[in-house]
Amino acid sequence: MKYFSLIWAQLFRSRTRTLFTLLSIVTAFLLFGMLDSVRVAFASGGSSVAGANRLIVGSRLSITQTIPIRLESQIRQVEGVSDVTYAMWFGGIYQDPKNFFPNFSVAPNYFDLMTEFEIPQEQVEAFRNTRTGAIVGESLAKQFGWKIGDTIPLQATIFPRGGSNDWPLQLVGIFKSKNTATADNEERQLMMNWKYFDESNDYIKNQVSWYTVRLDNPDHASRVAQAIDALSANSDHETRTQTESAFQQAFIKQFADIGLIVTSIMGAVFFTLLLLTGNTMAQAVRERVPELATLKTLGFTDGTMLMLVMVESVLLVGLGGAIGLGLAAAALPVMAPKTMGLLPPSVPLQTWGMGLGLIVAIGLVVGVLPALRAKRLKIVDALAGR
């Protein structure tokens, strides 16, 4: 473009103002890139189970609904299933609600399928043979100073035992996560024996929250998922089989509408950005009125003046937007492994496309009024300072 050098000079005429405006745009699009990536991931999570080597089977109605333990034997008979384990959410607290950490009761073979955890076999055997036994992650044990043999006085928030909320557990094992990037999150869990929970709690019997299914071939994931869900079709406990990542996302959705939260935040951010960038462009054109009049004197047409200001506006937003989205693309791969699948590993194409659309739209909106002023500028009035 033959006028690019002129546009670039106009853009950085006041460098301090332009740099601060760019910083605001970069921040806005960095937030957009990360938050919208989360929204897209939550909206599309679980749409396909193809290629998964482990599936989660839960209630079709809600993650808070339980499903019967008798399904285990039926799931094991599905062709393509190599092993099955199960767990039941407990939701207890330790000493104070602020000390909350995930805790649930699990099947005896739970750690046979959770191959991402390292734990001595003798501790697994102790867990199976100790009715009130518990296993915790290393990070959690370090946080509270627990060691093998300690009694953990867990307090129930949902399931009382004999009319009391006291659930004393004996610590018999401590596991480590093989993935150092996610270890801090994955090691903040407690597992107790499902049989002890099932026999002792006052309210619910022979129920689990979810099954974890290991496949003999990831290529058969879709077929196996359909076969498992067909076992309980048209019953009062219909299931939904999905990937582990989709299951975790569904769990978070029980607490908040991710799409609404992201849309609300970004709406506020971009509204503020419109005001800020619009003011910047209006002030920039107002300060350059004599220069614009000189350009018209040299033969620049009204249409060319309109184009110059509009391109300058889009370029300003485009520079900040590109940097912001680029930073989001660089940050997500670093942050995603630490969120146990809740953050996507990269910025989705849908977010890139929406970001490009926002750059053009915001650039046009904030540039249209200053551009019209430049177009309608009368040379005599401008040079006279009127």
SEKOL-506494 format. One record per residue (C-alpha): residue number from 1; residue in three letters; x, y, z. Coordinates in nm, 2 decimals. Last residue first. Layout:
! SEKOL-506494
<node NUM ALA <X Y Z>>;
...
! end
This chain:
! SEKOL-506494
<node 386 ARG <-1.18 2.73 1.31>>;
<node 385 GLY <-0.80 2.72 1.32>>;
<node 384 ALA <-0.76 2.92 1.00>>;
<node 383 LEU <-0.59 2.63 0.83>>;
<node 382 ALA <-0.88 2.40 0.92>>;
<node 381 ASP <-1.15 2.65 0.82>>;
<node 380 VAL <-0.99 2.71 0.48>>;
<node 379 ILE <-0.92 2.34 0.41>>;
<node 378 LYS <-1.27 2.22 0.49>>;
<node 377 LEU <-1.27 1.88 0.68>>;
<node 376 ARG <-1.56 1.66 0.58>>;
<node 375 LYS <-1.33 1.36 0.51>>;
<node 374 ALA <-1.13 1.41 0.83>>;
<node 373 ARG <-1.44 1.43 1.04>>;
<node 372 LEU <-1.58 1.12 0.87>>;
<node 371 ALA <-1.26 0.94 0.96>>;
<node 370 PRO <-1.28 1.06 1.32>>;
<node 369 LEU <-1.64 0.92 1.34>>;
<node 368 VAL <-1.56 0.59 1.17>>;
<node 367 GLY <-1.24 0.50 1.34>>;
<node 366 VAL <-1.37 0.35 1.67>>;
<node 365 VAL <-1.63 0.14 1.49>>;
<node 364 LEU <-1.40 0.03 1.21>>;
<node 363 GLY <-1.12 -0.08 1.44>>;
<node 362 ILE <-1.36 -0.25 1.67>>;
<node 361 ALA <-1.52 -0.45 1.39>>;
<node 360 VAL <-1.19 -0.54 1.22>>;
<node 359 ILE <-1.02 -0.66 1.55>>;
<node 358 LEU <-1.34 -0.83 1.66>>;
<node 357 GLY <-1.36 -1.04 1.34>>;
<node 356 LEU <-1.00 -1.14 1.38>>;
<node 355 GLY <-1.06 -1.25 1.74>>;
<node 354 MET <-1.37 -1.44 1.63>>;
<node 353 GLY <-1.16 -1.63 1.37>>;
<node 352 TRP <-0.88 -1.70 1.62>>;
<node 351 THR <-1.13 -1.81 1.88>>;
<node 350 GLN <-1.29 -2.06 1.63>>;
<node 349 LEU <-0.95 -2.18 1.53>>;
<node 348 PRO <-0.90 -2.29 1.89>>;
<node 347 VAL <-0.62 -2.14 2.10>>;
<node 346 SER <-0.40 -2.42 2.23>>;
<node 345 PRO <-0.36 -2.67 2.51>>;
<node 344 PRO <-0.73 -2.63 2.62>>;
<node 343 LEU <-0.78 -2.54 2.99>>;
<node 342 LEU <-0.98 -2.78 3.21>>;
<node 341 GLY <-0.76 -3.08 3.13>>;
<node 340 MET <-0.61 -3.13 3.47>>;
<node 339 THR <-0.54 -2.75 3.51>>;
<node 338 LYS <-0.15 -2.76 3.53>>;
<node 337 PRO <-0.11 -2.92 3.18>>;
<node 336 ALA <-0.31 -2.62 3.03>>;
<node 335 MET <-0.09 -2.34 3.17>>;
<node 334 VAL <0.22 -2.38 2.96>>;
<node 333 PRO <0.04 -2.47 2.64>>;
<node 332 LEU <-0.21 -2.18 2.71>>;
<node 331 ALA <0.05 -1.91 2.75>>;
<node 330 ALA <0.20 -1.89 2.40>>;
<node 329 ALA <-0.14 -1.89 2.22>>;
<node 328 ALA <-0.26 -1.62 2.47>>;
<node 327 LEU <0.05 -1.41 2.40>>;
<node 326 GLY <-0.02 -1.44 2.02>>;
<node 325 LEU <-0.38 -1.34 2.08>>;
<node 324 GLY <-0.26 -1.03 2.26>>;
<node 323 ILE <0.01 -0.94 2.00>>;
<node 322 ALA <-0.24 -0.98 1.72>>;
<node 321 GLY <-0.50 -0.77 1.90>>;
<node 320 GLY <-0.27 -0.49 1.98>>;
<node 319 LEU <-0.14 -0.46 1.62>>;
<node 318 GLY <-0.49 -0.51 1.47>>;
<node 317 VAL <-0.64 -0.24 1.70>>;
<node 316 LEU <-0.39 0.02 1.58>>;
<node 315 LEU <-0.41 -0.11 1.22>>;
<node 314 VAL <-0.79 -0.09 1.22>>;
<node 313 SER <-0.77 0.28 1.34>>;
<node 312 GLU <-0.49 0.37 1.09>>;
<node 311 VAL <-0.68 0.21 0.81>>;
<node 310 MET <-0.99 0.41 0.89>>;
<node 309 VAL <-0.79 0.73 0.91>>;
<node 308 LEU <-0.62 0.68 0.58>>;
<node 307 MET <-0.94 0.56 0.41>>;
<node 306 LEU <-1.14 0.87 0.50>>;
<node 305 MET <-0.86 1.10 0.38>>;
<node 304 THR <-0.85 0.91 0.05>>;
<node 303 GLY <-1.23 0.94 0.01>>;
<node 302 ASP <-1.21 1.32 0.07>>;
<node 301 THR <-0.94 1.35 -0.19>>;
<node 300 PHE <-0.57 1.41 -0.13>>;
<node 299 GLY <-0.45 1.69 -0.36>>;
<node 298 LEU <-0.17 1.87 -0.19>>;
<node 297 THR <-0.43 2.10 -0.02>>;
<node 296 LYS <-0.60 1.80 0.11>>;
<node 295 LEU <-0.28 1.69 0.27>>;
<node 294 THR <-0.23 2.04 0.42>>;
<node 293 ALA <-0.58 2.02 0.57>>;
<node 292 LEU <-0.49 1.69 0.73>>;
<node 291 GLU <-0.18 1.85 0.88>>;
<node 290 PRO <-0.38 2.14 1.02>>;
<node 289 VAL <-0.64 1.90 1.17>>;
<node 288 ARG <-0.37 1.67 1.33>>;
<node 287 GLU <-0.45 1.73 1.69>>;
<node 286 ARG <-0.82 1.65 1.64>>;
<node 285 VAL <-0.74 1.33 1.44>>;
<node 284 ALA <-0.53 1.20 1.73>>;
<node 283 GLN <-0.79 1.30 1.99>>;
<node 282 ALA <-1.07 1.12 1.81>>;
<node 281 MET <-0.85 0.81 1.77>>;
<node 280 THR <-0.75 0.79 2.13>>;
<node 279 ASN <-1.11 0.86 2.25>>;
<node 278 GLY <-1.23 0.57 2.03>>;
<node 277 THR <-0.96 0.35 2.17>>;
<node 276 LEU <-1.06 0.41 2.53>>;
<node 275 LEU <-1.44 0.40 2.47>>;
<node 274 LEU <-1.42 0.08 2.26>>;
<node 273 LEU <-1.18 -0.08 2.51>>;
<node 272 THR <-1.42 -0.02 2.79>>;
<node 271 PHE <-1.70 -0.20 2.59>>;
<node 270 PHE <-1.44 -0.47 2.50>>;
<node 269 VAL <-1.37 -0.55 2.86>>;
<node 268 ALA <-1.73 -0.54 2.98>>;
<node 267 GLY <-1.84 -0.77 2.70>>;
<node 266 MET <-1.54 -0.99 2.77>>;
<node 265 ILE <-1.64 -1.04 3.13>>;
<node 264 SER <-2.01 -1.10 3.05>>;
<node 263 THR <-1.93 -1.34 2.76>>;
<node 262 VAL <-1.69 -1.54 2.98>>;
<node 261 ILE <-1.93 -1.57 3.27>>;
<node 260 LEU <-2.22 -1.67 3.04>>;
<node 259 GLY <-2.02 -1.93 2.86>>;
<node 258 ILE <-1.89 -2.08 3.18>>;
<node 257 ASP <-2.23 -2.12 3.34>>;
<node 256 ALA <-2.11 -2.21 3.69>>;
<node 255 PHE <-2.11 -2.48 3.96>>;
<node 254 GLN <-2.24 -2.78 3.77>>;
<node 253 LYS <-2.04 -2.67 3.47>>;
<node 252 ILE <-1.72 -2.76 3.66>>;
<node 251 PHE <-1.82 -3.12 3.68>>;
<node 250 ALA <-1.91 -3.12 3.31>>;
<node 249 GLN <-1.56 -3.00 3.23>>;
<node 248 GLN <-1.40 -3.28 3.43>>;
<node 247 PHE <-1.62 -3.53 3.24>>;
<node 246 ALA <-1.52 -3.38 2.91>>;
<node 245 SER <-1.15 -3.42 3.00>>;
<node 244 GLU <-1.21 -3.78 3.11>>;
<node 243 THR <-1.37 -3.86 2.78>>;
<node 242 GLN <-1.74 -3.95 2.76>>;
<node 241 THR <-2.00 -4.22 2.84>>;
<node 240 ARG <-2.35 -4.10 2.93>>;
<node 239 THR <-2.57 -4.32 3.13>>;
<node 238 GLU <-2.94 -4.38 3.18>>;
<node 237 HIS <-3.04 -4.45 3.53>>;
<node 236 ASP <-3.42 -4.47 3.53>>;
<node 235 SER <-3.41 -4.69 3.23>>;
<node 234 ASN <-3.48 -4.62 2.86>>;
<node 233 ALA <-3.12 -4.70 2.77>>;
<node 232 SER <-2.92 -4.86 3.05>>;
<node 231 LEU <-2.70 -5.11 2.86>>;
<node 230 ALA <-2.72 -4.89 2.54>>;
<node 229 ASP <-2.48 -4.64 2.71>>;
<node 228 ILE <-2.21 -4.91 2.73>>;
<node 227 ALA <-2.25 -5.01 2.37>>;
<node 226 GLN <-2.24 -4.65 2.25>>;
<node 225 ALA <-1.92 -4.59 2.44>>;
<node 224 VAL <-1.76 -4.91 2.31>>;
<node 223 ARG <-1.83 -4.81 1.95>>;
<node 222 SER <-1.68 -4.47 2.00>>;
<node 221 ALA <-1.37 -4.59 2.18>>;
<node 220 HIS <-1.29 -4.88 1.94>>;
<node 219 ASP <-0.98 -4.70 1.80>>;
<node 218 PRO <-0.85 -4.67 2.16>>;
<node 217 ASN <-0.80 -5.05 2.17>>;
<node 216 ASP <-0.82 -5.27 2.48>>;
<node 215 LEU <-1.02 -5.00 2.65>>;
<node 214 ARG <-1.01 -4.89 3.02>>;
<node 213 VAL <-1.34 -4.79 3.17>>;
<node 212 THR <-1.37 -4.55 3.47>>;
<node 211 TYR <-1.71 -4.57 3.63>>;
<node 210 TRP <-1.89 -4.28 3.79>>;
<node 209 SER <-2.09 -4.16 4.09>>;
<node 208 VAL <-2.15 -4.50 4.25>>;
<node 207 GLN <-2.45 -4.65 4.41>>;
<node 206 ASN <-2.52 -4.97 4.61>>;
<node 205 LYS <-2.66 -4.79 4.91>>;
<node 204 ILE <-2.74 -4.42 4.99>>;
<node 203 TYR <-2.85 -4.26 5.31>>;
<node 202 ASP <-2.69 -4.35 5.64>>;
<node 201 ASN <-2.33 -4.41 5.53>>;
<node 200 SER <-2.15 -4.71 5.68>>;
<node 199 GLU <-2.19 -5.00 5.43>>;
<node 198 ASP <-2.14 -4.80 5.12>>;
<node 197 PHE <-1.85 -4.59 5.26>>;
<node 196 TYR <-1.67 -4.90 5.39>>;
<node 195 LYS <-1.72 -5.07 5.05>>;
<node 194 TRP <-1.60 -4.77 4.86>>;
<node 193 ASN <-1.27 -4.76 5.04>>;
<node 192 MET <-1.12 -4.41 5.08>>;
<node 191 MET <-0.94 -4.19 4.84>>;
<node 190 LEU <-0.80 -3.84 4.91>>;
<node 189 GLN <-0.68 -3.59 4.66>>;
<node 188 ARG <-0.43 -3.30 4.63>>;
<node 187 GLU <-0.17 -3.50 4.44>>;
<node 186 GLU <-0.34 -3.43 4.10>>;
<node 185 ASN <-0.32 -3.06 4.14>>;
<node 184 ASP <0.05 -3.03 4.24>>;
<node 183 ALA <0.15 -3.31 4.01>>;
<node 182 THR <0.02 -3.16 3.69>>;
<node 181 ALA <0.35 -3.05 3.54>>;
<node 180 THR <0.54 -3.32 3.72>>;
<node 179 ASN <0.35 -3.59 3.54>>;
<node 178 LYS <0.42 -3.92 3.72>>;
<node 177 SER <0.19 -3.82 4.01>>;
<node 176 LYS <0.28 -3.95 4.35>>;
<node 175 PHE <0.08 -4.17 4.59>>;
<node 174 ILE <0.07 -4.19 4.97>>;
<node 173 GLY <-0.07 -4.50 5.14>>;
<node 172 VAL <-0.22 -4.63 5.47>>;
<node 171 LEU <-0.37 -4.32 5.63>>;
<node 170 GLN <-0.64 -4.44 5.87>>;
<node 169 LEU <-0.97 -4.27 5.83>>;
<node 168 PRO <-1.20 -4.12 6.09>>;
<node 167 TRP <-1.54 -4.03 5.94>>;
<node 166 ASP <-1.73 -3.81 6.18>>;
<node 165 ASN <-2.05 -3.66 6.05>>;
<node 164 SER <-2.27 -3.85 6.30>>;
<node 163 GLY <-2.61 -4.01 6.28>>;
<node 162 GLY <-2.46 -4.35 6.23>>;
<node 161 ARG <-2.24 -4.22 5.94>>;
<node 160 PRO <-2.35 -3.90 5.78>>;
<node 159 PHE <-2.32 -3.85 5.40>>;
<node 158 ILE <-2.34 -3.49 5.26>>;
<node 157 THR <-2.09 -3.27 5.45>>;
<node 156 ALA <-1.89 -3.54 5.62>>;
<node 155 GLN <-1.60 -3.46 5.84>>;
<node 154 LEU <-1.26 -3.63 5.79>>;
<node 153 PRO <-1.06 -3.71 6.11>>;
<node 152 ILE <-0.75 -3.84 5.94>>;
<node 151 THR <-0.57 -4.09 6.16>>;
<node 150 ASP <-0.20 -4.12 6.10>>;
<node 149 GLY <-0.04 -4.46 6.02>>;
<node 148 ILE <0.16 -4.33 5.71>>;
<node 147 LYS <0.24 -3.96 5.75>>;
<node 146 TRP <0.03 -3.64 5.74>>;
<node 145 GLY <0.19 -3.30 5.77>>;
<node 144 PHE <-0.11 -3.11 5.65>>;
<node 143 GLN <0.03 -2.97 5.33>>;
<node 142 LYS <0.29 -3.25 5.29>>;
<node 141 ALA <0.02 -3.51 5.28>>;
<node 140 LEU <-0.18 -3.31 5.03>>;
<node 139 SER <0.12 -3.27 4.80>>;
<node 138 GLU <0.20 -3.65 4.83>>;
<node 137 GLY <-0.15 -3.75 4.72>>;
<node 136 VAL <-0.37 -3.94 4.97>>;
<node 135 ILE <-0.47 -4.30 5.03>>;
<node 134 ALA <-0.72 -4.40 5.30>>;
<node 133 GLY <-0.80 -4.71 5.50>>;
<node 132 THR <-1.11 -4.76 5.71>>;
<node 131 ARG <-1.16 -5.12 5.60>>;
<node 130 THR <-0.79 -5.19 5.58>>;
<node 129 ASN <-0.72 -5.49 5.35>>;
<node 128 ARG <-0.75 -5.31 5.02>>;
<node 127 PHE <-0.56 -5.01 5.14>>;
<node 126 ALA <-0.28 -5.23 5.28>>;
<node 125 GLU <-0.26 -5.40 4.94>>;
<node 124 VAL <-0.22 -5.06 4.77>>;
<node 123 GLN <0.05 -4.97 5.03>>;
<node 122 GLU <0.23 -5.29 4.96>>;
<node 121 GLN <0.22 -5.21 4.59>>;
<node 120 PRO <0.41 -4.89 4.63>>;
<node 119 ILE <0.23 -4.59 4.47>>;
<node 118 GLU <0.29 -4.41 4.15>>;
<node 117 PHE <-0.01 -4.24 3.98>>;
<node 116 GLU <-0.05 -4.19 3.60>>;
<node 115 THR <-0.15 -4.56 3.59>>;
<node 114 MET <-0.49 -4.49 3.74>>;
<node 113 LEU <-0.64 -4.82 3.62>>;
<node 112 ASP <-0.47 -5.05 3.87>>;
<node 111 PHE <-0.50 -4.77 4.13>>;
<node 110 TYR <-0.88 -4.81 4.14>>;
<node 109 ASN <-0.87 -5.19 4.18>>;
<node 108 PRO <-1.02 -5.20 4.53>>;
<node 107 ALA <-1.30 -4.96 4.42>>;
<node 106 VAL <-1.30 -4.60 4.52>>;
<node 105 SER <-1.45 -4.36 4.79>>;
<node 104 PHE <-1.41 -3.99 4.73>>;
<node 103 ASN <-1.22 -3.69 4.83>>;
<node 102 PRO <-1.14 -3.37 4.64>>;
<node 101 PHE <-0.99 -3.10 4.87>>;
<node 100 PHE <-1.15 -2.85 5.11>>;
<node 99 ASN <-0.92 -2.70 5.37>>;
<node 98 LYS <-1.13 -2.38 5.38>>;
<node 97 PRO <-1.42 -2.58 5.51>>;
<node 96 ASP <-1.22 -2.64 5.83>>;
<node 95 GLN <-1.08 -2.94 6.02>>;
<node 94 TYR <-1.07 -3.16 5.71>>;
<node 93 ILE <-1.38 -3.16 5.48>>;
<node 92 GLY <-1.58 -3.43 5.32>>;
<node 91 GLY <-1.73 -3.43 4.97>>;
<node 90 PHE <-1.78 -3.80 4.92>>;
<node 89 TRP <-1.79 -3.86 4.54>>;
<node 88 MET <-1.83 -4.23 4.46>>;
<node 87 ALA <-1.57 -4.41 4.25>>;
<node 86 TYR <-1.56 -4.70 4.00>>;
<node 85 THR <-1.32 -4.94 3.82>>;
<node 84 VAL <-1.34 -5.13 3.50>>;
<node 83 ASP <-1.10 -5.33 3.29>>;
<node 82 SER <-1.03 -5.45 2.93>>;
<node 81 VAL <-1.35 -5.32 2.76>>;
<node 80 GLY <-1.35 -5.39 2.39>>;
<node 79 GLU <-1.65 -5.61 2.38>>;
<node 78 VAL <-1.89 -5.52 2.66>>;
<node 77 GLN <-1.89 -5.78 2.94>>;
<node 76 ARG <-1.71 -5.56 3.19>>;
<node 75 ILE <-1.99 -5.30 3.15>>;
<node 74 GLN <-2.25 -5.55 3.26>>;
<node 73 SER <-2.05 -5.65 3.57>>;
<node 72 GLU <-2.01 -5.29 3.67>>;
<node 71 LEU <-2.37 -5.19 3.60>>;
<node 70 ARG <-2.47 -5.36 3.93>>;
<node 69 ILE <-2.31 -5.06 4.12>>;
<node 68 PRO <-2.61 -4.85 4.04>>;
<node 67 ILE <-2.58 -4.49 3.90>>;
<node 66 THR <-2.56 -4.17 4.10>>;
<node 65 GLN <-2.68 -3.82 4.00>>;
<node 64 THR <-2.45 -3.52 4.07>>;
<node 63 ILE <-2.29 -3.55 3.73>>;
<node 62 SER <-2.63 -3.48 3.58>>;
<node 61 LEU <-2.90 -3.64 3.37>>;
<node 60 ARG <-2.69 -3.89 3.16>>;
<node 59 SER <-2.54 -4.03 3.47>>;
<node 58 GLY <-2.17 -4.12 3.45>>;
<node 57 VAL <-1.94 -4.35 3.25>>;
<node 56 ILE <-1.59 -4.22 3.21>>;
<node 55 LEU <-1.37 -4.34 2.93>>;
<node 54 ARG <-1.00 -4.45 2.90>>;
<node 53 ASN <-0.80 -4.52 2.58>>;
<node 52 ALA <-0.96 -4.23 2.40>>;
<node 51 GLY <-0.91 -4.23 2.02>>;
<node 50 ALA <-1.27 -4.13 1.93>>;
<node 49 VAL <-1.46 -4.00 2.23>>;
<node 48 SER <-1.62 -3.71 2.04>>;
<node 47 SER <-1.84 -3.42 2.14>>;
<node 46 GLY <-1.70 -3.45 2.49>>;
<node 45 GLY <-1.59 -3.09 2.52>>;
<node 44 SER <-1.72 -2.87 2.24>>;
<node 43 ALA <-1.89 -2.60 2.45>>;
<node 42 PHE <-1.64 -2.63 2.74>>;
<node 41 ALA <-1.34 -2.60 2.50>>;
<node 40 VAL <-1.50 -2.31 2.32>>;
<node 39 ARG <-1.56 -2.13 2.64>>;
<node 38 VAL <-1.20 -2.20 2.77>>;
<node 37 SER <-1.06 -2.07 2.44>>;
<node 36 ASP <-1.28 -1.77 2.48>>;
<node 35 LEU <-1.12 -1.70 2.82>>;
<node 34 MET <-0.76 -1.73 2.70>>;
<node 33 GLY <-0.78 -1.54 2.37>>;
<node 32 PHE <-1.02 -1.28 2.52>>;
<node 31 LEU <-0.79 -1.21 2.81>>;
<node 30 LEU <-0.49 -1.17 2.58>>;
<node 29 PHE <-0.72 -0.96 2.35>>;
<node 28 ALA <-0.80 -0.71 2.63>>;
<node 27 THR <-0.44 -0.69 2.76>>;
<node 26 VAL <-0.30 -0.63 2.41>>;
<node 25 ILE <-0.57 -0.36 2.35>>;
<node 24 SER <-0.48 -0.18 2.67>>;
<node 23 LEU <-0.10 -0.21 2.60>>;
<node 22 LEU <-0.17 -0.07 2.25>>;
<node 21 THR <-0.34 0.23 2.40>>;
<node 20 PHE <-0.05 0.29 2.63>>;
<node 19 LEU <0.19 0.26 2.33>>;
<node 18 THR <-0.02 0.50 2.12>>;
<node 17 ARG <-0.03 0.76 2.39>>;
<node 16 THR <0.34 0.75 2.46>>;
<node 15 ARG <0.43 0.75 2.09>>;
<node 14 SER <0.23 1.05 1.99>>;
<node 13 ARG <0.29 1.06 1.61>>;
<node 12 PHE <0.30 0.68 1.62>>;
<node 11 LEU <-0.01 0.62 1.42>>;
<node 10 GLN <0.04 0.92 1.19>>;
<node 9 ALA <0.39 0.79 1.09>>;
<node 8 TRP <0.25 0.44 1.02>>;
<node 7 ILE <-0.03 0.59 0.81>>;
<node 6 LEU <0.22 0.79 0.60>>;
<node 5 SER <0.45 0.49 0.56>>;
<node 4 PHE <0.15 0.28 0.45>>;
<node 3 TYR <0.03 0.53 0.18>>;
<node 2 LYS <0.16 0.33 -0.11>>;
<node 1 MET <0.00 0.00 0.00>>;
! end
